[in-house]
Amino acid sequence: MSKPEIADIVINGVTYTKKSSEPETPKGDYVVIRTYSAGVHAGYLKKEDGKEVVLTNTRRLWQWQGASTLSQVAGAGISKPEDCKFPAAIAEVRLKDVIEVIPCTEKAKAIIQGVKEWES
């Protein structure tokens, strides 16, 4: 049996539409960001304005093994994901004093997103 469709409703002349329960597909390129003082982050680039960026579905890359530079992390990925410390992803972060914005390859994105969530 299929779920009934929920139509828009109008209350006092204002139309309301039910918000989808499906998670939104992230928009923007998947990037690695290096900041002056907030560390390294990987996520979907939502907005870039000078030295400030907003990332969605983002993780802080606190410690990694198996890549010598951030260019290698973003390009080839990390060869030792089991030795990395990446906390759980968060919905959104605004980062200031951005030094680098490095686009990720699909391979690197899959590796970064696949690293087990680290908890202290």
N, C-alpha and C positions, 0 to 999 in steps of 0.2 A: 504494500500500500504506500503510495507516495505522500509526501508532506503537502499539506495545502499551501497554496501561495498566499502570502500576506501582502495585501494591497496597501497603498498609501491611505492615510486617514486625514481628514480635515477637521480641525478643532478651532472654532472661532475664526474661521477664514484662513488659518495657517495650515499648510500641507506638511505632514510629517511622513518620512520614509524610514522604514526599519533599516538599521545599519546591519550590514552583512556580518555574520559571525565568522566568516572565513578570514584568515590573516591576510593583510595586504601584501602583495608582492613588492619587495623592495625595488625602488627605482634608482637609477644612477649607476655609475661605474663602481666596481668593487676596488678599493684602493688601500694601500698602506700609508699611514700618515705619521710623520715624525714631527714632534713639537719641540719647542725650546725647553719647556719645563714639565709638560704633562705626559711625557713618554711617547710610546708608539702604540698606534691603534690601527685596526683593520675593520673596514665596513663599507657600506654603500654611501657614496658621496651625494648628499642631498643638496648641499649649498656650499659655495665657495665665494668668499668676499674678502679680497686682500689676504691678510694673514689669518683669517678666521674661516673655519669650515664646520659644517654640521654633517655628522655621519649617522646613519640608521643601521639597525641590526649589527651592532659594532662590538668588537672585543678589544680589550687592552692586551697587547703582546708584552707581557711582563718579563718573561725569560724564555729564550729559545736555544735549541741546539740543532746543528745540522745545516746551518747557513751562516756564512761569514759576514754578509752585508744585508741591509734592508732591500737593496736591489735584487739580491739573490732570493730573499724571502718572497718578494713580489713576483719574481720571474719563474724560478724553478720550484719554489716552495721550500719546505723544511724536510730534511731527510731523517730526522729523529723526533717525530711528533710526540712520542711517548716520554721524551725528556723535557717537554715544554711546559710552561706555566702560563696558561691563558684562562682568566676567569670567564664566567658565563657571559654570554652576549647580553647587551642591554638595548633597549628600543632606540635610544637616541642620545647623542652627546654633542655639545658645542665645544670646539677646541680653538684656542687662541694661540697666537705666536707659532703658527705652522711653518716649519722649515722645508719639508718635502711632502709632495703628494705623488705617490708612485702607483700607477695602474697595475693591477694584478692580472696574471694569466688565469684561465679557468682552472688549470692544474693547481696553482698556488692557492686560489680561493678555496678549492675543495679540501686541500690539506689543512689550511688555517681553520676552516669551519669544522673540520673533523677532529681537531685536537680535543681530547677529553677535558672537560671543565675542571679547572684547578680550584681547590679550596684550601685555605691555610689550616 
